[in-house]
Amino acid sequence: MAGGEGETTLEYTPTWVVAVVCTAIVVISLAVERFIHHIGKVLKKKNQKPLYEALQKIKEELMLLGFISLLLTVFQDRINRICISESLSKTMLPCKLEDSHSSTTSHLQTFFLHRHLLAESSSSSSYCQQKGKVPLLSTTALHHLHIFIFVLAVTHVTFCVLTILFGGVKIRQWKHWEDSIHRRLSDPEEGSDSKFISVHDHAFIRDHFLGVGQDSAVLGWLHSFFKQFYASVTKSDYTTLRLGFIMTHCKGNPKFNFHKYMIRALEADFKKVVGISWYLWLFVVIFLMLNVAGWHTYFWIAFIPFILLLAVGTKLEHIITQLAHEVAEKHVAVEGDLVVKPSDDHFWFNKPKIVLILIHIILFQNAFEIAFFFWIWVQYGFDSCIMGQVRYIIPRLIIGVFIQFLCSYSTLPLYAIVTQMGSYYKKAIFDEHVQEGLVEWAQKARKKKELRMTGIGSGQGGPREASPAAVQLADVATKQTAVEDHKAGEIVRLSGSI
């Protein structure tokens, strides 16, 4: 009648209980699915394709979590039947064994510490005990691990959404700068005013070239480090970087809406940040393994995203400083507005996308820290030995909150504008219908070339020699298609860069 010690199997469970539980699970699942579907319809209706794709990425993560849940459930018994020696089960514990007898009841249930003493079903326990060993992982431990993976994924997605929302609020405050530029360009009197002005009279140069850091590289980096905490992007920064982008990539359109393009590019990058890549899962595995009693691993790893965030913010500020130095060192006076020259050379390894990868790592590691803290608190209590001492807990929480705040209000807005200073523009420069049209045109051009080359090849293998007029016509068509294909390749290359 019972499976194990007092455990009732499905054979002897009332049918109404099974029906009620299944109904609750199905209703909750369908409600979540329809809610996500409704959000997707709203985003598509508002032509928010980047955010819609980010939502699809979240659905992929939920599907991955469901697959992980299925694997843990299906292979639960097999995992429980993997036996190891008792001495091996006592190595690299998160809690010291001598502390276990003085702990609370909830603490005694800590799965890392008492795997071989837990009251399980104990077909698996007795199976290993017959061999003089203990199970590799108890059923309770497996269940807790399952919950932690789910909490981690939800926390990461939540933190990413909050970062984008708060960062977007900061970036949207720059819209009045964009509007003022458009008004000035629409004014014929101000638009025709192009006097020669000393480079040092420009606010952009005064902020980044004159004074601190002018003659010392070290002081320049220090200035960039501290500037990320206050006025990370000023009006002169926005105006100058905007003009530099337009003069490089769309010189014939001075009224180009740079702010709108920047928002679209940031939304497109969001779908990359919200996912959990394989190297992030590897990070989780490594630090779960290093959570050994006395090492205070989770205290020290809190400094990894903290240091990375400060390094990224400093680098982005220093790129603006480098652009100012380039202009100030080459020119004494300029006619009209100051123009900087965007280039990939200013970024780490000449790749602006590395900054996005680092922000992805920062957000995930911070989410990991916060998720682990709340998971331990709810699962085992605040006094659990895995939680650690208060003097280690408080700094971790302060660092986590600081990272979330600084990333939202400083680093992310900096990233949004400074990464446009690369050698190539992003495909977000085109509207959605233009992007689709260009991709379709490029595909047709390439397909046309392939068909043309196939036709020429089959004609050359025929029994009759083609006439000179036909050969000339084929050559012209091939050259025209090659030109079209080259243009399509250039557009795809430029729009798909970074």
N, C-alpha and C positions, 0 to 999 in steps of 0.2 A: 504493500500500500504506500509506503513511503520510500523515497530515494534517499539514502544516506541516513543520518541521525535526525529523525523528526521532520524531514523535508518532504512536502507533498508534491507529487508529480502532477502533470497535466491530466493524467488518467483519472485522478480522484479530486480534481478541482471542479467546483460547481460551474455548469455551463453559463449561468448568468454572469458569474464573475468574469469568465473569459470574454463574453460578449461585451460587457461594460468596459473592460480594459481596452479591448480592441477598438471599440467605438471612440473612446477618448483619444487614443493614439491617432486614429485616422482623422478625426475632426481637427485636432491640433495641427497635424501635418498639412491637411488641406487648407486650413486657415492661413498658415504661414506661406504656403505655395501661392494661394490666391492674392495674398498681400503683396508678395514680391512681383507677381504678374501684373497687378494693378500699378505698382510703381513703375514697372517697365513700360506700360502703356502710356502713362503720364509723361515719362521722359521722351518717348518716341513722338508723342503729340506735340511736345514743345521743341522738337528737333534737337534734343540733347543726346546725340549719338555717343559721344565719349562717355557720358555718365551711364548711358544704357549699357555700353560694353563693360563698364566697371561693374554694373549690377550683374551682368552675365558671368563675370569673373567670380563674384561672390557666390553665385549659384554653383559654379564649378567647385569652389572650396567646400560648400555644403555637401556636394555630391562626394567629394573626396573623404569628408568626415564620415558620411554614411558608409562608404566602402571600408574605411578603417574600422568602424563599429561592427560591420558584418564580419570582417576578418577576426576581430577579437572575440566575437561571439561564437563563430564556427569552430575556431581553433582553441577555444578555452580549455576543453578537456585535454587536448593534446599537449598544450603548454603545461598544464598541471601535472602531466605524467612525465615531464622532463625532470629528472632527478639530479641533484648535485650533492656533494659531500657537505656535512654540517659545518666543517671548518671553513669551507669556501663561502658558505652563506653568511658567515660572520665577518667577512672582509669588506672594507670600504662601506661601512654603515653610516647613514646620516646621523644616527644617534648612538652614543656609547652604551654598551650593554649594562654597565654598572648603574646607569641612571634610570633604567627602565623600572626598577622595583619601587622607586620613590615617586613615580609619575602618576597622573590621574588615569581614570579608567579609559577615557578617550585616547589618551596618549599611549596606553598599552595596545591600542588597536592600530598603531602606526604600522602600515604594511611593510615599510622598508626594514623595520627592526625585528618583527616577530613573525616572519613568514612561516617558520616551522612550528609555531605554537598556536596559530589561528584555528578557530573552530570552523572548519570547512566541511564540505560534504565529504565524507572523507574517504571516498574511494581513492582519490589521488594521493591523499596523505598516507593512507594505509599501504597504497601501492609502493610509495617510496620508502616507507618505514620498514617494509619487508626486506628492502635492500640495504637498510641501515643508512638511508639518505633522507633528504628533505626535498620538497618540490621547488623547482626553479622560481616560480612565481605563483602566489596563492590566488584563489578566485577573488578575494576581497581586494588584493593589490591590483589585480588586472582591472577590476571595476573602477577603482580609484584612478588608475592611469588613463582609462577611457574617459572619465569625467575631465581630467586635467587637459587632455588634448582638445576636447570640445571647448572648454573655458578659454584656452589659449587662442584658438582660432577666432572665437567670438570677440575676445578682447582686442585682438589685432585689427580686425575689421572695424570695430567701434572706434579705436584710437585713430585709424587712418581717416575715417569719415569726419571725426571731430577736427583733426588737423586740417583737412581740406576745407571744412566749413569755416573755421576761425581764420585760417590763412586767406580764404577767399574774401572774407569780410575786410581784411586789411588791404588786399589788392584792389577791391572795388572802391576803396577810398581814393585811389589814384585817378578815378574816372574824371573828376573835375579838372585834373591837370590836362588830360587828353582833350576835354571839351574846351578848355581855355586856349589850347594850341590851335584847335580847329577854328575857333572864333578869330584868333589873330591872323590865321592864314586866309580867312574869308574877308578880312579888312584890306582893301586895296592899298590904303596908305601905309599900314604897317607892313604889308607883304612886300612893298617895293623898297622898303628901307633896308639897305644892306651896306652899312658903313664898315670900314676897317676898325677893328677893336683889338687892343692888346690882349694876348692870350691870358695873361695874368689877371685881367679884369673880369674874366668869366668866373661865376660862382663855382662851377664844376672844378676848375683848376685850383681856385683858392681852397676848396675843401679837401682836395686830394693830392695836390702837388706842393703848394706853398706851406711853409711852417713845418709841422712835425712830419718826419720821414722824408723830407726833400733830399737830404744828402746821406741818409743812413738807411740801409735796407732793413736793419733790425728794428729801428724806430718805425719804419713804414709798416712792417708786419704787426708791431704792437698797436699802432694806430688802427689798423684794420681789425685787430682782435677786439678792441674796446668799442669800435664803432658799431659792431653788430648788436650791441646792447641798447643803443640809442640812435634814433634817426638812421636806421639801416639803409633806407632809400629816401633821399630828399627830392624835392621838385627839380633841382638842377640835374640830379642823377637821372631821373626819369626822362627829362626833356632831351638830354644829351645822348643817352643810350637809345632812345626812340629814334632820333634823327640819324644816328650811326647805322641802325638797322635798316631804315628806309633808304638811305643813300647807297647802301651796299646791295640790297636785295630788291627794292622796288623804287628806283630813283624817279621813275616817271609818275609816281603817285604820292605826292607829299602829304595828301590828306588821308593816307592809309590809316585805318583805325587800329593802331598798335595795341591798345588796351584790350580790345575785343579779341584780337589774335592771341594775345598772351593768355587770356582766360581759356580760350579753346585749347591751346597747347597744354595748359596745366590740367584741364579736365581729361585730355588724352593720356597724360602721364599718370593720372590717378589710377587707371585700370592696371597699370604695371605695379604700383605700390601696394594695392589692396590684396594682391595674391601672396601666397606663401611658397617661395621657391624651394628647390631641393636643398640648397646650401643653408637655408634657414632651418629646415628640419634637422639637418646635420648639426647645426648649432644647438638645438634643443637636446639632441641625444648626447652630445659631448658634455654639456653642463649638467644634465641629469646624472651622468656618470661621475662627475667631479664634485657632487654635493656630498662630500665626506665630512664627518664630524670633526670639528676643530679647524677646518680649512677656511670656513666663512666664504665659500665660493660665490654665493649670491650677493654678498656685499661687494666683492671686488669686481664682479662682472657688471655691476651697476655703473662703474666708471667707464666701461667700453663705449656705450652710446653717448655718454656725457662728453668724453674726449673727442669722439668722432664728430659730434654736433658742433663743438667749438672749432674744430679743424675745418669743417665744411663752411661754417659761417665766416671764418677768417679768410679762407681762400676766395670765397665769392666777393667779399669786400676788397680783397687785394687785387682781384681782376679789374674792378672799377678803378682802383688806384693806378694799375699798370696802363690802362687806357688813357688816363689823364696824363701820365708821364710821357707816353708816346707823343701826344699832341704838343705838350709843353716843350719837349726837347727838340721837336722838328720845326716849330713855328714860333715867330715872335708876335705876329698879328695875323688875324684871320678876318675875312670879309663875311659879315653876317654871323650866323650861328656856328657854334663849335661842332665839328664832325669827328667822331672817333671811328676807328677801323676795327670791326669785329674779326676775330681770328680764333681758331681752335688751339693755337699755340699757347694761349693763356691758361688752358685747362690742364689738369693732370693727365699725362700721357696723350695729350692732344685729343682727348675724348670727353666732351661735355656730359655724355650719358653716365659717366662714372659717378658724377654728383648724385644723380637719381638713384643709382644702386646703393650708394652710401646712405641716403635718406631712407631708403627702403629698409636697410639693415638697422638703422637707428630706431625707426618706429617699431620694428618687430622686436628688437631686444628690449626696448622700454616696455612694450606690451607684455613680453615674457616675464619681466620682473614684476609688474603689477599683477598679472594673472596668477603667477606662482604664489605671491603673498596672499591674495584673497582666497585662493584655493586651499592653501594650508590653514588659513584662519577658519574657514567654514568647515573643512573636513576634519581637522584635528584639534582646533582651538588655538587661541593666541599663545598659550603656555607650552605648546608643543616644542620639543627640542629641535625639530626641523626648522621652526620659525626663527630660532636664534635669539640672541640677547637683544634687549631693547636698544642698546647703544649702537647695534648694527642695523636694526629695523628702521629707526627714525631717519637716518641719513639716506637710506635707500628710497624711502617714500618721498623725501624732499627732492632728491635728485630726479626721481621719476616725474614729479609735478613740474619741476623746472624745465626738464627736457621737453615735455609736452607744450608748455607755454612758449618757450623760446623757439621751438620748431614751428609753431603755428604763426606767431606774430613777427618773426624775424627771418629765420632761415628759409622757410618756404616762399615768402614773398621775394626774398633775395634770389632764390633759385629761379623763380618764375621769370624774372627780368634779365638776370645775368646770363643764363644759359642761352638767351637769344643772341648773345654776343659771339656765337660760334661762326665758323666759316659758311655754314649752310643753314637755311631756314627749315622749319618743320612743316609737314604737310597740312597742319592746322591753318596755314596761311590761306588755304583755299576753303571756301564754304563747302558744305557736305555735297551738294549737287555738283559742284565743280570738281571735287575730288573723284566722285564716281565717274563723271564724264571723262576726266583725264585717264583714269585707270582703264576704262572701257576703250578709249581711243588707242592707248598704248597696246592693249591686247590685240585689237583689230589690226594695228599696223604690223605687229610681229607675225600674227597669223597670216596676213596678206603676203608678207615677205616669204614665209615658209611655203605657202601655196605656189607663189611665183617661182621660187627656186626649184620646187618639185616639178612644176610644169616644164621649166627649161631643161632640167635633167632628163626627163622622159622624152622630150623632143629631140635632144641630142642623140639619144640612143635609137631613134627611128631609122627606117631604111632610107628615107629621102632626106636630102640636105635642105635645110630651111633657106628661104630666099633672103637676100641681103636686107630687104626692107623689113622682113619679120624679125631678123636678128637685131637690127637697129632699134626697132620698136621695143623689143624685149629688153635691150640694154637700158633704154630710157626709163622704162617702167621699173626696172630693177634699181636704177639709181634713185629714182623718186621714192620708191619704197624704203630704200636704205636711209635716205634723208629723214623720212617720217619716223623710221624706227630709231634713228639716232636721237631725234628730238624727243621722242617718247621715253627713250632710256634716260635722257638727261633730266626730264621732268620727274620721272619715277625716282631717279637717284637723288635729286635735290629734295624732293618732297619726302622721301623715306629716310633721309639722313637724320642722325642724332636720334 
